[in-house]
C-alpha cells in the first residue's frame, strides 16, 4: 500500500475514534442528567422551599475510579433552565413549559 494511502487511512481512523468518543461522552452526560432529574423528582424538589442538597455537586478534590459526569450534567441542566440552584447551594427542578416533571 502506498504511503499516502496509509496516511489517509490513519487520518480516517483517527477521526472515527474522535467522533465515537465524543458520542459516548455525550450519551454518558445525557444519562447522568436523566439520573439527576430522577433524583430531584424522587426527593420532590420542585421549588426553593423543597430544594435538595446534591452531594455530587460539591467539588471533589480526591477522586478514585471512573469519571463522574454528574457535575457536568448538572451544570448543563442549570444552563438549560431545567434545574435551579438556591442561595444556600441546594437544587430543585423548575417547571419548564413543554417539559413534564412527571414524565421521568
C-alpha positions in Angstrom: 0.0 0.0 0.0 1.4 3.4 -0.9 2.5 5.7 1.9 -0.1 8.4 1.1 -2.9 5.8 1.3 -1.7 4.7 4.7 -1.7 8.3 5.9 -5.3 8.8 4.6 -6.5 5.6 6.3 -4.7 6.6 9.5 -6.4 10.0 9.4 -9.8 8.5 8.8 -9.4 6.1 11.7 -8.3 9.0 13.9 -11.3 11.0 13.0 -13.6 7.9 13.6 -12.1 7.3 17.1 -12.6 11.0 17.9 -16.2 11.0 16.8 -17.0 7.8 18.6 -15.5 9.1 21.9 -17.5 12.4 21.6 -20.7 10.4 21.1 -20.0 8.2 24.0 -19.3 11.1 26.3 -22.4 12.9 25.2 -24.5 9.8 25.9 -23.0 9.5 29.4 -23.7 13.1 30.2 -27.3 12.7 28.9 -27.7 9.6 31.1 -26.3 11.5 34.1 -28.7 14.4 33.5 -31.6 11.9 33.5 -30.4 10.4 36.8 -30.1 13.9 38.3 -33.7 14.8 37.3 -35.0 11.5 38.7 -33.1 12.1 41.9 -34.6 15.5 42.3 -38.1 14.2 41.4 -37.8 11.3 44.0 -36.9 13.9 46.6 -39.8 16.0 45.4 -37.6 19.1 45.0 -39.9 21.2 42.8 -39.5 24.7 44.4 -36.9 26.5 46.5 -38.6 25.5 49.8 -38.2 21.8 49.0 -34.8 22.1 47.3 -32.4 19.2 47.9 -28.7 19.1 48.5 -26.8 17.1 45.9 -23.5 15.6 47.2 -22.1 15.2 43.8 -22.5 18.9 43.1 -19.6 19.7 45.5 -16.1 19.9 44.2 -14.2 16.7 44.7 -10.5 17.1 45.4 -9.7 13.4 45.8 -11.2 11.1 43.2 -10.8 7.4 42.7 -12.3 5.4 40.0 -14.1 6.3 36.8 -15.0 9.8 35.7 -18.2 11.2 37.3 -20.3 13.0 34.7 -22.9 14.3 37.1 -21.3 17.6 37.9 -21.1 18.4 34.1 -24.6 17.3 33.6 -25.9 19.4 36.5 -24.1 22.4 35.0 -25.8 21.8 31.7 -29.2 21.4 33.4 -28.7 24.7 35.2 -27.7 26.5 32.0 -30.7 25.0 30.2 -33.0 26.3 32.9 -34.3 22.8 33.9 -32.7 22.9 37.4 -32.3 25.9 39.6 -29.8 26.5 42.4 -30.8 28.3 45.6 -28.6 30.7 47.5 -27.7 28.1 50.1 -26.5 25.6 47.5 -29.5 23.3 47.1 -31.1 22.3 43.8 -34.7 21.9 42.5 -36.5 21.1 39.3 -38.1 24.1 37.6 -41.4 23.9 35.9 -40.4 24.3 32.3 -43.1 24.7 29.6 -43.1 21.7 27.3 -41.2 19.6 29.8 -43.1 17.2 32.0 -41.7 16.7 35.5 -43.9 13.6 35.9 -42.6 12.1 32.6 -39.4 10.9 34.3 
